[in-house]
Amino acid sequence: MNEMKKLLYIFTIVLAAACTDIRDVDPYAGNLNVLSVTADWPTSADFVREGATVRVDDMNLGSTYYALTDAAGIVTFNLPNGLYRVNMSGRSGDDMFNAAADKVVVSGEDKTLVLDLAVSKAGSVVIKELYCGGCKKLPEEGNYQADQYFILHNNHFEVQYLDGLCFGTLSPYNSTGANPWVSNHPETGESVLPDFLPLIQAVWQFPGDGDDFPLMPGEDAVVCLRGAIDHAAQYPLSVNLNKPGYFACYNATYFPNTVYHPAPGDQISVDRYLDVVVKTGKSNAYTLSNASPTLVIFRAEGVSIQDHVLATDNIIPVPGSTVDNVVKIPFEWVLDAVEVFDARSSNNQKRLVPSLDAGYVFQTDLYMGRSLMRQVDETASQVSGYEILVDTNNSLNDFYETQKQSLHE
């Protein structure tokens, strides 16, 4: 075998091992166990159970298996002993459904896993892009991360107003390591997340009196998390965030660090500075993990966000910390959320419940100018005449990693 053929042969083997269809697993390769996966399906007779995608990830070896549920909503896998992450997603009529389970132990015997199903509707305002990983300082040496931003998109056929919309990031900042909010179910022993979202460090809110900042169907809004300046003028691999219509997270009183929060550029109007509703951390710059953040956008219901944070039981300490507090946000307030996993680690832990984001999008590396982008629904976009983005409340389906930021020129 010549060298070229040998390299091609090795590459093919490595590629095949990275993502496996369970039907291709050799049943005689070792002792396998049957993992039967189903869900706690709704009792409605017209709820479609067949054809849901089930993904099983080996948390130690990195192998991935896919299969579809049958008419009864069941799918089986033949798996070796291991620790697995299971994810189910599908659609029934206008309902999207997702379910997930972490750290599923398969060892020495067959196992039946019944997932708690989260049924939800598509959002109106969704996260289109999240750029948080930074870029190289070329032509200088070093890395740059003072240019974070995200983009919101009106995915609805009606005008949406950004006025009063809020956003934040979850504790813990990173997906790797221990999650202090996880507890064990008293009966099953499975890991359980709290029944609220623990937003850490600050809650930001869009300004406006209700109709000042309309977002037309298919229109985008750029939010500068860090400096609303032209970063590309000094670092060509970065982006220009000094443009008319952009919003800026800028408050020199709460976040005076001028490295990450310099005064916005001359193209950013003062009425587009976001408000800090409350600050609960000690940092002098707003922190969003550059490797594996969560981003949550929400709107308070039944009470103003200002009154909500005044209630003492809505701001609580991070377990085990004497300096960090979080704001408790109800699930039902959330318009959209995305969870990012660090692809360099095998110890990622979920922070969002399945009803908000049953999956995750991997960020493979830092300081490469890469961004996390939502998929476009080409068929729906053609029918509507404006851009419609995929929204299944599952980032495994909805997002992908790009090689550069969409705002890069």
N, C-alpha and C positions, 0 to 999 in steps of 0.2 A: 504493500500500500504506500503510494507516494505521500509526501508531506502535506500537500494540499488536501488530498482525500482524507488523510488522517485527521487533520484539523476540522474538516467539515463533519466527519463522523463524531468527533468529540463534542463539537458544538451542538449537533442534533440531539445527542444524549442529554446534555445539560439543559437544553431548552425543553425537552419533553419532561424532564423531572420537575421543572418549575411549576407546571400546571397540569394536573392529571384528571382525566375523566375516570370515575370510579369503575366504569365498565372495562377499562384497560388494565386494572390491577390483576396480577396473577394470583388466583386463589390458592395456589400451592407454594407461594413464596414464603409462607410462614403462617403462624397461628393468627387467623383473622376473627374478628368479632362483628356481629351484626348490630349496627346502630340504626334503630328505627326512629324516624323523626316525623312528628305530626304537630298539630297546634290545637289550642283550645278554640276551635272554630265557632263563629256565631251560629245561632240556631236557625237563622233565616234560611229557608229552603232554596232561595235563589242566589245565595252567596256561593260563588264559584271557588271550589277548593283545588281543582285540577290545574296543573301547569305552573304552580308557584315554583320559583327557583330556590333551591336550597344549596348553600355553599358551606363546605366544611373545610376549615383551615387547621392544619397541624401546627400548633403553637411552638413546637420545638424544632421540627424538621423543615417547616416552610411549605410543605406540600399542600395543594388545594384540590378539592374534589367538588364536582357539580352534579346535580340530578334534579329532575322535576317531580313534583307530587302527582300521585295518581288521582282518580276520580273521588276517592275517599279522603284525599288530602294527606296521604302518607307516602314517604319515600324511605328506602333503606340503603345503607352503605355497608360494605364489608371493609372493616378498618383494622389495622394492627393496633396493639396497645399504644396508648398515647394520650396527650392532653390536647383538646380540640376547641375551636371557636366555631359555633354554628350560627348561620344567618339565613333567614327565609324572607323573601319579598315577592309580592305579586299584586294583582289588581282584580277586583270584582265589581264590574259596573263602574260607578263613580268613586268607589272606595279603594284606597290604597291600603295594603296591609304589610306589616313588617313584624318580625320577631327575631330575637337573638339570644344566645346563651354563651357565656364565657367559661373557660376552664372546665369543659365537659370531660370527665375522666372515662376512658374506655380501657378496661383492663381485665382480661381473663374470662369475660362472659358477655353475652348479648345484653344490649341496653335499649330501653325505650325512653325517648326524650319527648316530652310534651311541652311545647313552647307557649308562652303567654303572648297572644296576638294583640298588636296595637293597630287599630283601624283609624285612618285619618283621611283628610281631604288635602288636595293640592293647595299651596299657599298663593297669595296674591302678590306680595312683595317677597322676592327670594334673593338669596346671596348668589350672585353670578360668578364672582371671582374673589379669591383671597390670596394676596401676595404678602408673605411674611418671612421668607427664608433668606432674604438679602442677596447680595451679589459681590463680585470681586471689585476692588478699587482700581482696576486697570485704567490707565497705564501705571498707576502707583501700585505698591505692594499692599497686601492686607485685604480684609473683608469689610463689607459695608452693610449696615442693617438699620439705618435711620430713615428708610424710605417705604415703610409698610403702608398698604392701603387695602381696601376692599370695595367691591362694586355691588350695588343693589340693582335689581331689575324688576320692572312691573310685568308680571307674568299673567296679568288679568286683562279682560277686554274693557274694563272700566278704568277711569282715572283713579289713581291712588295718591293720597297725600302723605308726605313724609313728616309733616308737623306732629310733634309729640312722640314719634317713634323712638325707641330706646335700644341700646345694645350693650353687650358686655362679654366678658370671657369667664370661664369656669375655673374653680378650684378643683383639683390641682392644675397648675399652668400646663404641665407636660403630661403626656399619656404614659410615659415610662415611670417605673417605680411604684411605690405604694399610693393608694388612694385613701385618704383618711375618712372619706364619707361612706365607704363601703362597709356594710355589716353582713352578718350571716343570718340567713333565714332560720328561725327557731325550729322549723320542722324538717326542711330539706337540707339545710346546711349550705345552700347555694348563696353566692354573693348577691347582695341586694343594694341598689342605689337608693338614696333618699327620695322622698316624694315631693321634692322641690329642687330648683336649680340654685346652687351656691355660687353667685357671681362675686368675683373677687376684685378687690382694689378700687373699682369705681363703676358707676352707672352713668353712661352718656346718653343725652337726649337731643334729638333734632329740635331746633327752634321753630317758631311759627305759632300762629293763632288758630290753625285748623285748615286754612286753605292757601297758605303762603307759598308752599313748595309742592306743587302738583307734579306727579310723575305719570306721563302719558303711557298708554299701552305699548309695550315693547321698548320703553325708554329706560336708560341707565342713570344711576347717580353714583359718583365717585366719592368715597370718604377717605380722607388722608389721616391715617392713624398716627403717623409721625409727621415730620416736617412737610408742610404744604409749600414746598419750594421746588425749584428746578434742580433736582439731584443730578440729572444727566449732564448738566453743564460742566460739572467737575468729574463725574464718574459716568462715562458713556454707556456702561452696561446697566445703569440705573434708569430712572424714569423722571419725567417732568411732571410734578404735581402742582405746579403753579399755573392753573388754567381756570378761566371763567366757568362758573357753575359748580366747581368742586366744593365739597364740604371739608372742614378742618377740625380735628380734635386739638383745640388749642385753648389752654387756660394757664396763664403764667403764675397764677396764685397757687393752684394745686400741683401743677407740674412745671416747675421753673427750669428744668434741665434743658438748656438751649442746644445741646448736641442732638437731642431727639425731638425737641419742640422749639425750634427757632421761630421767630415771628413769621407768620405766613407771608407769601409773596404778594406782589402788587396786584395780581389778578384774582385774588381771593377776597370776596366781599365780606365785611365784618358780620353781616347778618347771616352768614353761612358758617360761623363758628358754632360748634356743638356745645351744649351746656353740660357741666358736671353736676348731676343731680346729687350725688353723694360720693365722697371718697372714704374708703375704709382701710386703705393700706398706707404704708410709709414711704413708698417710692417717690422720687422726684421726677419720674418720667413714666408715662402710661406703659404698662408691660403687657404685651401679647407674645406668647411663646413663639420663637422663630422656627422651632422644630416641629411642634405638635400641639397647636392650640385648639380650643373650641371657640366658635363664634356664634353668638345667639342674638337675634333681633326679636324684639317683642314690643307689645303695646299694653299698658296697664288698662285693666277693665274694672269698672265699678268703683274705682278710687283713683285719684291722681297718684303718679309715681312719687311725687313729693310727700304726700300724706303716708304712702305705703312705707317709705324709709324712715318716717318719724316714729313708727311703732317699734318699741324696743325689742319685741320678739321677732321682728323681721330682719334684724341685724345681729348675727351671732358669730362667735369665734370659730376659727378653723380648729378642729380637734387636735389637741397637742400643741397648739401655738398660743403664745402670749401676746403677739403683736398683730396678727392678721385676722380680720373679720370678713364676713361675706354678707351679701344681701340675698335673702330668700325670695326667689321668683317662682310663681306658680307655673306649672306646665302649660295650662290653658292660655296663658298670655303670649306664648311663643308663636311668631309668624314663620320663622325659619331658623335652622341651626345646621352647623356642619362641624364634624369632628375629624381632626387630623391625627393620624398615627405616624410615628417616626419609623420609617422603613429600615433604619440602621439597627433597630432593637427588636428583640423577640419578646419583650416584656411590656407590651402595650396593654393598657387597661381602659375599658370603656368608662366614659363620664356622662354620656347622654343616654337617656332611656330610649327604647325602640320606637316609641310614638313620635319622638323628635328627630332622631337619626339612628336607625337600626344598624348602620354600617360605619364606614370610615373611609377616608381617602389617604393614601400613603404619600408622604413627602420623602423622596428618596435621598436628597442631599441638601446641604445648606450652601449659601453664598454662590449659587450658580445662576441666579436670575430666574429660577423656575417659579411657576405659579400654579395655583389650584383653580381649575375652571369647570363650570357646570356644562354638561352636555346640552347641545341644541336638539330639540325635537323638530326634525326637518319637515315631517309630514304636517304636524300641527302649525308650523310656521307658514307653510305654503297655503294652508287653508285660511288662516287668520289674516295673512298679509303683513304680519310683523313677527319679530323673533319670539318664539315660545321656547322656554327651557325645560328640560326634563326635571320633574319633581316627584320623586317617589318616597321622600323622607328616608332615603337610604343612600348614603354617599358612595357606597360601593357601585351603585348604578348611576348616580347623578353626576359625580365629579371625576376628573382626570387631571393628571399633572402635565403642564405644558413646559416646553423648553425655555420660554422666556415670557415676561410679563406682557399682557395684552396692550398695556400703555407704552411699551417700549417703542421708540421711534427709530 
